[in-house]
Amino acid sequence: MVRCAIASDGTVSEAKITSGSILLGEAVLQRISEWRFRSTNASTPTDGVILTFNFVLEQPAQTTPRTKFVYDYPYNTTIISQPVLRSH
């Protein structure tokens, strides 16, 4: 979930992750500044719009990936995931 403040011109003036995966939330925050909402006639921004994002895998995993988590405590986590290649 991301809480957004929408300026009167429809741009996102502020966005903050309120719950859910920080990693996926950061991906949303990187792109949300490009979004434009319908402009309002009000001269004050809209505070507190909450957007909910559901991330879903479109296909089931074909293999069990090899996953490595790198923690740069307290702020960063890097997830590296590679499929395990099967030899024939």
Backbone torsions as a table, in degrees:
resi	resn	phi	psi	omega
1	MET	NA	139.0	-179.9
2	VAL	-128.2	129.5	175.2
3	ARG	-95.5	129.9	-176.6
4	CYS	-122.7	148.1	167.8
5	ALA	-108.4	127.4	-177.9
6	ILE	-107.6	124.2	177.8
7	ALA	-73.2	163.6	-177.4
8	SER	-63.1	-21.3	177.6
9	ASP	-87.3	1.9	177.2
10	GLY	94.5	-2.5	178.4
11	THR	-83.2	157.2	176.9
12	VAL	-84.9	113.6	-177.5
13	SER	-88.9	-21.7	179.3
14	GLU	-159.6	143.2	177.3
15	ALA	-145.2	141.9	-177.6
16	LYS	-144.5	136.6	175.6
17	ILE	-73.1	126.6	179.6
18	THR	-106.1	-25.3	175.9
19	SER	-164.3	165.5	178.9
20	GLY	97.5	-168.8	-177.5
21	SER	-65.9	124.5	177.5
22	ILE	-64.8	-40.7	-178.3
23	LEU	-61.8	-47.5	179.0
24	LEU	-71.5	-34.6	177.2
25	GLY	-62.5	-39.3	177.8
26	GLU	-63.4	-36.7	177.3
27	ALA	-63.6	-39.3	177.3
28	VAL	-65.1	-45.7	-178.1
29	LEU	-62.1	-33.1	179.3
30	GLN	-66.4	-29.1	-176.3
31	ARG	-101.1	-20.8	-171.3
32	ILE	-66.8	-23.1	179.0
33	SER	-67.0	-17.4	178.2
34	GLU	-83.4	-14.1	-175.6
35	TRP	-74.3	150.4	174.3
36	ARG	-131.4	126.7	176.9
37	PHE	-98.6	163.4	178.9
38	ARG	-59.1	130.3	-179.4
39	SER	-64.1	146.9	175.7
40	THR	-107.2	159.9	176.4
41	ASN	-85.6	-7.9	-179.0
42	ALA	-73.4	148.1	179.6
43	SER	-86.6	-10.1	-179.8
44	THR	-105.0	146.7	179.1
45	PRO	-70.1	159.9	176.1
46	THR	-92.0	119.7	178.5
47	ASP	-98.4	151.1	167.8
48	GLY	78.5	24.8	172.5
49	VAL	-75.7	125.3	-179.1
50	ILE	-107.8	124.5	178.1
51	LEU	-110.3	135.1	178.8
52	THR	-111.0	129.5	179.4
53	PHE	-116.2	131.9	175.4
54	ASN	-114.9	118.9	178.5
55	PHE	-97.6	127.3	-175.9
56	VAL	-132.4	135.1	173.2
57	LEU	-74.7	131.8	-177.4
58	GLU	-77.4	-27.4	-179.6
59	GLN	-131.4	148.0	176.6
60	PRO	-66.6	152.9	179.6
61	ALA	-63.2	135.4	179.9
62	GLN	-84.6	-28.2	179.5
63	THR	-139.4	168.3	174.1
64	THR	-88.1	116.0	-176.9
65	PRO	-73.5	155.8	171.5
66	ARG	-90.3	116.2	-173.5
67	THR	-118.8	137.6	179.0
68	LYS	-127.6	130.8	177.3
69	PHE	-107.1	128.3	177.7
70	VAL	-116.2	116.3	-177.7
71	TYR	-101.0	122.4	172.7
72	ASP	-110.1	75.7	-171.8
73	TYR	-59.3	140.2	5.0
74	PRO	-100.8	-0.7	-167.0
75	TYR	-107.3	-25.3	-171.9
76	ASN	-122.7	141.0	171.6
77	THR	-134.2	130.0	175.9
78	THR	-112.1	131.0	178.3
79	ILE	-113.7	122.1	179.2
80	ILE	-115.1	120.9	-177.5
81	SER	-130.7	125.8	179.1
82	GLN	-128.2	139.8	177.3
83	PRO	-68.3	147.3	175.0
84	VAL	-82.0	119.3	-179.0
85	LEU	-82.8	129.2	-180.0
86	ARG	-91.4	132.8	176.4
87	SER	-89.3	144.1	-178.5
88	HIS	-93.5	NA	NA
